[in-house]
Structure formats: structure tokens, C-alpha cells
Amino acid sequence: MDNAVLLQPEPQSAAVARAWIREQLTSMGHPELVDSAQLATSELVTNAVLHARTRITVAVRDEGNEILIEVADASANRLAPPREAGAEGALTTVGNGLHIIGALARRWGVRERGGGKTVWFVPSSPDEEVPAAPRFPPDLLDRVGYDDVDTVHVIVQDAPVRLLWETRFRVRDLRREMTLLTLQAGSPGDVPNRIVDLADRVEKVHAAVITADETFERAVAAGQETVTLHYRVPRSAGPACAQLADLLEEADEFCRSAQLLTLAAPAAERALRDWFLGEFARQAHDSPPTSWEYPATP
């Protein structure tokens, strides 16, 4: 048995997909899969809204011994999986919520067909041990090359792992919320023009703070207190990071005034954010790295 729903490329489609998935899995007798399936489907639908901008089809298929969920769009744009550069200064970016899918699915993959693509996954139940997320096939990787670009080796020294993890996720949530709001601009409900403009500027300079790398991910998994990270980035990332720090401070003002759902960053996160981005800005001008120090409490 399989069922499908057709969604429009609108911000509210993620909520519609979550409700539909819950209804389908409950009626099929698989309530234990609802939580993981809802979260993974929501991530994929949100990404299709943000990047594909076409109608989206969500399907649930009963394969007998497992449930298969598919999220398809009609865009020829390829997915942006984690990117890798050489061993020194490896640079990866978390793209399209695919790390979340890998953490929630027993198996998953991508099919490119005609002018569009389908991401499929088999949701896991809470008591299952999910394997590490598989890598994308080589032909889907969009590798980043810096051969013809002036680059700088940035060292982020003694970063606090837990606080950096929380900071990155808050920035990710903020960026996603603002990007979704831009899709509603000009429609009933009037998104303030200042937020639309700010979202556009954040998107253009989102740079290093929302990147991740294998060293950081291993540090999180191991429960380390601090980690030193290495990045090889274009020298132009320095000014962009300085600008991003200012833009995120402006975004916090919208959060504090409740014009955005994302909570404003607490003082420790703001300090870490400024230090982290400041290291890119400083080292782009060949200044030496500085270690993180928690700000003195008043």
C-alpha cells in the first residue's frame, strides 16, 4: 500500500506534511515511527521549499517488512551534501538537513529522475540503533576547489564544544526562519521589510559560523570540553564574517522583540559568536589566533 500528498512550495507545507505523516503512520499501525518520520520529512520538505521552489510530493509506502517515505520535487538543482577539501583545513558545510536524516533513518538515499529528484528514507523507531549516515555517491558531490583563490589558514583555538554546538544550531534555526519568512513577503500577514532585507543579507554572508567539520563532530560525540579547529577559506571570508557578526546582532533584536520565533542568543553565545567570527576576520589580516576565554561575569 502507498499513499501520497501533493504540497505547494510554501512555508506552511512542512506543518501539513508532519500532520499527514502522523495520520498515515498511525492508520498503518506504526505509531513508533511517527517521531523520526515527522522530523525527517519536515526537514526534507522545508529544504524543498527553500531550494527547489517547485511542488513537492510526499509518499508513504508499505514495503511489507519496512516503511519507506519519499519526498520528491521537480527541481533540477542537485542536493548540496557535505563538502570536503583536502586533509589540511578540511572544510565541510551542513547542507539540507541531511545529517538529521542520517541520524533518524535506518537507510536513506537519493534518486535523480527526469527533471527532478527524490529523497527516500526508512524511519527508525526509538529503540533502534541507527548506523552512521552514509556518504553520498561520488557523482552527487559538488567539490569545492581553492586552487585559483587567495586563501588563509584559520585556526579556531580552544573553542568550547558544547557552547559552539548550541550557537551553531541557534544560528541555523534563525537563518532558516528568516529565509522562510522571505517567501511570505508581499502576502497577507505582511513580513516587515527590515526582516526580509536582513534575511537576504545574512544569506549572502552566512560563511563560517554555520559550517561544521569532522573534527568538531568527533569532539561533540566524544564529549570533549574544547577543540581546536582548522579551516582553509578564501581570504574574503574575513570581512564577510565581520559583517555576519553585525547582522546576527541585528537579528537578535528582532528575536527579543518577539518578531521572530527563534529565541535571542544569551550573552555567552553572543560572546562566542563574536569571538569565533572575529577569528576569521582577524586572521584574514594575518593576525595570530587567540584562544577562547569565557567573559567575566558582572
ZAZAKE-376378 format. One record per residue (C-alpha): residue number from 0; x, y, z. Coordinates in steps of 0.25 Angstrom, whole numbers. Layout:
N
<NUM, <X, Y, Z>>;
...
***
This chain:
298
<0, <0, 0, 0>>;
<1, <5, 14, -3>>;
<2, <-1, 28, -1>>;
<3, <4, 42, -6>>;
<4, <1, 56, -3>>;
<5, <4, 68, -13>>;
<6, <9, 81, -6>>;
<7, <11, 95, -11>>;
<8, <25, 102, -9>>;
<9, <20, 109, 3>>;
<10, <25, 111, 17>>;
<11, <13, 104, 23>>;
<12, <15, 91, 15>>;
<13, <25, 86, 26>>;
<14, <14, 86, 36>>;
<15, <4, 80, 26>>;
<16, <14, 69, 23>>;
<17, <16, 66, 38>>;
<18, <1, 65, 41>>;
<19, <-1, 56, 29>>;
<20, <11, 47, 32>>;
<21, <6, 45, 46>>;
<22, <-8, 41, 41>>;
<23, <-3, 32, 31>>;
<24, <7, 24, 40>>;
<25, <-4, 23, 51>>;
<26, <-14, 18, 42>>;
<27, <-4, 8, 37>>;
<28, <-1, 3, 51>>;
<29, <13, 9, 52>>;
<30, <12, 20, 63>>;
<31, <26, 16, 68>>;
<32, <31, 22, 55>>;
<33, <24, 35, 56>>;
<34, <34, 44, 63>>;
<35, <46, 41, 54>>;
<36, <38, 41, 41>>;
<37, <31, 54, 44>>;
<38, <45, 61, 47>>;
<39, <52, 55, 35>>;
<40, <40, 59, 26>>;
<41, <39, 73, 31>>;
<42, <54, 75, 29>>;
<43, <53, 70, 14>>;
<44, <40, 78, 11>>;
<45, <46, 91, 17>>;
<46, <58, 89, 8>>;
<47, <50, 87, -4>>;
<48, <42, 99, -1>>;
<49, <55, 107, 1>>;
<50, <63, 102, -10>>;
<51, <54, 95, -21>>;
<52, <43, 104, -21>>;
<53, <34, 94, -28>>;
<54, <22, 86, -24>>;
<55, <26, 75, -14>>;
<56, <21, 61, -13>>;
<57, <22, 53, 0>>;
<58, <19, 38, -1>>;
<59, <18, 27, 9>>;
<60, <20, 12, 4>>;
<61, <18, 0, 12>>;
<62, <29, -10, 7>>;
<63, <24, -21, 15>>;
<64, <36, -22, 25>>;
<65, <38, -7, 26>>;
<66, <32, 7, 23>>;
<67, <38, 15, 12>>;
<68, <36, 30, 11>>;
<69, <39, 39, -1>>;
<70, <40, 54, -3>>;
<71, <41, 58, -17>>;
<72, <42, 71, -25>>;
<73, <43, 75, -39>>;
<74, <55, 84, -38>>;
<75, <68, 80, -46>>;
<76, <76, 86, -35>>;
<77, <85, 76, -29>>;
<78, <86, 74, -14>>;
<79, <97, 80, -6>>;
<80, <103, 69, 2>>;
<81, <114, 71, 12>>;
<82, <126, 76, 4>>;
<83, <141, 72, 6>>;
<84, <154, 79, 3>>;
<85, <168, 72, 6>>;
<86, <172, 67, 19>>;
<87, <179, 80, 24>>;
<88, <168, 90, 27>>;
<89, <157, 81, 23>>;
<90, <144, 90, 20>>;
<91, <130, 84, 21>>;
<92, <117, 90, 21>>;
<93, <104, 84, 27>>;
<94, <94, 84, 15>>;
<95, <79, 82, 14>>;
<96, <78, 76, 28>>;
<97, <83, 63, 22>>;
<98, <91, 60, 35>>;
<99, <78, 60, 42>>;
<100, <72, 50, 32>>;
<101, <85, 41, 34>>;
<102, <82, 41, 49>>;
<103, <68, 37, 48>>;
<104, <67, 27, 37>>;
<105, <71, 13, 36>>;
<106, <74, 15, 22>>;
<107, <73, 26, 12>>;
<108, <77, 31, -2>>;
<109, <75, 40, -14>>;
<110, <69, 37, -27>>;
<111, <70, 47, -39>>;
<112, <60, 45, -49>>;
<113, <55, 53, -61>>;
<114, <56, 68, -57>>;
<115, <55, 65, -42>>;
<116, <59, 57, -30>>;
<117, <54, 48, -19>>;
<118, <60, 47, -5>>;
<119, <55, 34, 1>>;
<120, <57, 28, 15>>;
<121, <53, 17, 24>>;
<122, <49, 23, 38>>;
<123, <55, 17, 51>>;
<124, <48, 14, 64>>;
<125, <53, 20, 77>>;
<126, <59, 7, 82>>;
<127, <67, 5, 69>>;
<128, <82, 8, 67>>;
<129, <83, 16, 55>>;
<130, <96, 14, 47>>;
<131, <105, 26, 43>>;
<132, <100, 34, 32>>;
<133, <105, 28, 19>>;
<134, <112, 37, 9>>;
<135, <107, 42, -4>>;
<136, <110, 35, -17>>;
<137, <123, 42, -23>>;
<138, <114, 47, -35>>;
<139, <106, 55, -25>>;
<140, <117, 62, -18>>;
<141, <120, 77, -22>>;
<142, <134, 78, -18>>;
<143, <140, 91, -14>>;
<144, <153, 95, -20>>;
<145, <162, 107, -16>>;
<146, <173, 106, -26>>;
<147, <171, 119, -32>>;
<148, <166, 127, -20>>;
<149, <175, 134, -9>>;
<150, <172, 126, 3>>;
<151, <176, 127, 18>>;
<152, <178, 116, 28>>;
<153, <169, 120, 40>>;
<154, <171, 113, 54>>;
<155, <160, 114, 64>>;
<156, <167, 111, 76>>;
<157, <161, 104, 89>>;
<158, <147, 106, 85>>;
<159, <137, 101, 96>>;
<160, <130, 90, 89>>;
<161, <116, 90, 96>>;
<162, <114, 105, 94>>;
<163, <119, 105, 80>>;
<164, <109, 94, 77>>;
<165, <98, 102, 83>>;
<166, <102, 114, 76>>;
<167, <102, 108, 62>>;
<168, <89, 102, 64>>;
<169, <83, 115, 68>>;
<170, <89, 122, 56>>;
<171, <84, 111, 47>>;
<172, <69, 112, 53>>;
<173, <70, 127, 51>>;
<174, <74, 126, 37>>;
<175, <64, 116, 33>>;
<176, <53, 124, 40>>;
<177, <57, 137, 33>>;
<178, <58, 130, 19>>;
<179, <44, 124, 21>>;
<180, <39, 138, 24>>;
<181, <44, 144, 11>>;
<182, <36, 134, 4>>;
<183, <23, 140, 10>>;
<184, <27, 155, 7>>;
<185, <17, 162, 0>>;
<186, <6, 152, 4>>;
<187, <-5, 154, 15>>;
<188, <2, 155, 29>>;
<189, <12, 165, 24>>;
<190, <26, 161, 28>>;
<191, <33, 174, 32>>;
<192, <42, 179, 20>>;
<193, <54, 180, 30>>;
<194, <54, 165, 33>>;
<195, <53, 162, 19>>;
<196, <65, 171, 16>>;
<197, <73, 165, 28>>;
<198, <70, 151, 23>>;
<199, <75, 154, 9>>;
<200, <88, 160, 15>>;
<201, <90, 148, 25>>;
<202, <88, 138, 14>>;
<203, <99, 145, 6>>;
<204, <109, 145, 17>>;
<205, <106, 132, 25>>;
<206, <120, 128, 24>>;
<207, <128, 120, 35>>;
<208, <118, 120, 47>>;
<209, <109, 110, 41>>;
<210, <119, 101, 35>>;
<211, <124, 88, 42>>;
<212, <135, 79, 41>>;
<213, <139, 65, 45>>;
<214, <148, 69, 56>>;
<215, <137, 77, 62>>;
<216, <127, 66, 60>>;
<217, <136, 56, 67>>;
<218, <139, 65, 78>>;
<219, <124, 66, 81>>;
<220, <122, 51, 80>>;
<221, <134, 49, 90>>;
<222, <128, 59, 100>>;
<223, <141, 68, 99>>;
<224, <141, 81, 106>>;
<225, <149, 89, 96>>;
<226, <154, 87, 82>>;
<227, <164, 94, 72>>;
<228, <158, 95, 58>>;
<229, <165, 97, 45>>;
<230, <159, 104, 33>>;
<231, <165, 107, 19>>;
<232, <156, 118, 14>>;
<233, <156, 129, 3>>;
<234, <162, 142, 10>>;
<235, <150, 149, 6>>;
<236, <143, 141, 17>>;
<237, <149, 150, 27>>;
<238, <141, 163, 24>>;
<239, <129, 154, 22>>;
<240, <130, 148, 36>>;
<241, <131, 162, 42>>;
<242, <119, 167, 35>>;
<243, <111, 154, 39>>;
<244, <114, 157, 53>>;
<245, <107, 170, 52>>;
<246, <95, 164, 44>>;
<247, <93, 154, 55>>;
<248, <93, 164, 66>>;
<249, <82, 172, 58>>;
<250, <75, 159, 56>>;
<251, <75, 157, 71>>;
<252, <68, 170, 73>>;
<253, <56, 164, 65>>;
<254, <57, 152, 74>>;
<255, <56, 160, 86>>;
<256, <44, 168, 81>>;
<257, <37, 154, 78>>;
<258, <36, 158, 63>>;
<259, <43, 144, 61>>;
<260, <40, 131, 68>>;
<261, <55, 127, 70>>;
<262, <60, 132, 83>>;
<263, <70, 142, 84>>;
<264, <84, 137, 87>>;
<265, <88, 138, 102>>;
<266, <101, 146, 106>>;
<267, <110, 134, 106>>;
<268, <106, 130, 92>>;
<269, <107, 145, 87>>;
<270, <121, 146, 92>>;
<271, <125, 132, 86>>;
<272, <119, 136, 73>>;
<273, <127, 149, 72>>;
<274, <140, 143, 76>>;
<275, <138, 131, 66>>;
<276, <135, 141, 55>>;
<277, <145, 150, 59>>;
<278, <156, 140, 58>>;
<279, <153, 139, 43>>;
<280, <153, 154, 41>>;
<281, <166, 156, 49>>;
<282, <173, 144, 43>>;
<283, <169, 148, 29>>;
<284, <179, 160, 32>>;
<285, <190, 151, 37>>;
<286, <188, 153, 52>>;
<287, <191, 141, 60>>;
<288, <180, 132, 66>>;
<289, <175, 135, 80>>;
<290, <169, 125, 90>>;
<291, <154, 126, 95>>;
<292, <152, 131, 109>>;
<293, <139, 132, 116>>;
<294, <135, 146, 118>>;
<295, <136, 151, 133>>;
<296, <122, 151, 140>>;
<297, <118, 165, 145>>;
***
